[in-house]
Amino acid sequence: MPGPERAGGPRRPRSRKAGKAGVALLKSGAADQPIIVLAHPQLGENIGFAARAMLNCGLVKLRLVAPREEWPNPNAVAAAAGATAVLDAAQLFDDMVSATGDVTRLYATTARPRDMRKPVLTARAAAADMVRSIARGDRVGILFGRERTGLENDDIARADAIIEVPLNPEFSSLNLAQAVLLVGYEWRIAGMDNDDATTERLGGSPVPGARHDEIEGLFSHLEGELDAVHHFYPPEKAPRMVRNLRSLLLRANLSSQEVRSLRGIVKALAEGRGGKKGTGKSKGFGKTSAARRRPGRAD
């Protein structure tokens, strides 16, 4: 979704009121709002513009995944125009796995169709879904890709749903701050329209989804056992098979208890093969050894 953006010369922050508003939101805990995750942002200015867009919508929880420029960044502070509380509280991560591990409901923004079976929502529909998810106790995250190329397929594969915006098909490029503002605005409006939002229930009390690091553990366990029986064949299809398997697990919207149950099932099946214990270790996103494979079913 994001396209390139470059700021002009450094500017002084223009609003102390904005900074105070951000501090107040941070002190309140902001537990009832999504986390904005910027994957590999290239320019400090763009992070600052995104922070300004966030605070416009009352969003203050920002995570940065391996930004290209140094952090903290003075250009980000200048571009934030007073939204420095968002920048000061921003969390820095080395990779997407650690940045989203504690998230239970993850959305990925993209302008390009992807060959993945995932729910594809408009920003408005996604915002309504976020309100429901937060109401039942989920921790929600929204992924935005680097300015020039957007998110990688592997990043999108980790998401529960995709956000696409139906813009002019002849010119649909947005810069990073525009993308953040558009999604943030829809979230804010959805929250205002659903102050008394009811939670979705399958019976009994509402249960939040499993954390993404729990899903990652289940996936690595399952991938490792499938690799042990040479399931990922032929080699050229392995990455796509792995992404599809990950998408299948995410569509199930599993709870923590369900993840533990499935890991127990995988373990029991693995140990039942001739009385041998399974490895339970992933070879790394479908990168299995071609030398050990035998023909099996592709997805």
GIZI-V417933 format. One record per backbone hydrogen bond with DSSP energy under -1.0 kcal/mol. CO is the residue of the C=O (numbers start at 1). NH is the residue of the N-H. Records with the same first field share a line. If there is no record, write none. Layout:
CO->NH + NH
//
This chain:
1->174
15->19
16->20
17->21
18->22
19->23
20->24
21->25
22->26
23->27
24->28
26->29
35->142
36->63
37->144
38->65
41->68
43->47
44->48
45->49
46->50
47->51
48->52
49->53
50->54
51->55
52->56
54->59
55->58
61->36
62->91
63->38
64->93
65->40
73->77
74->78
75->79
76->80
80->83
83->87
84->88
85->89
87->90
91->64
93->66
95->99
96->100
100->103
101->213
103->212
105->141
106->160 + 161
107->143
108->163
114->116
116->118
119->162
121->164
122->126
123->127
124->128
125->129
126->130
127->131
128->132
129->133
130->134
131->135
132->136
133->138
134->137
139->104 + 105
140->35
141->107
142->37
143->109
144->39
146->150
150->146
152->156
153->157
156->159
161->108
162->121
163->110
165->167
168->171
174->3
175->179
176->180
177->181
178->182
179->183
180->184
181->185
182->186
183->187
184->188
185->189
186->190
187->191
188->192
189->193
194->197
211->215
212->216
213->217
214->218
215->219
216->220
217->221
218->222
219->223
220->224
221->225
222->226
223->227
224->228
226->231
227->230
231->233
234->237
235->238
237->241
238->242
239->243
240->244
241->245
242->246
243->247
244->248
245->249
246->250
247->251
250->253
254->210
255->259
256->260
257->261
258->262
259->263
260->264
261->265
262->266
263->267
264->268
265->269
266->270
267->271
268->272
270->273
272->274
273->276
284->287
286->288
289->292
//
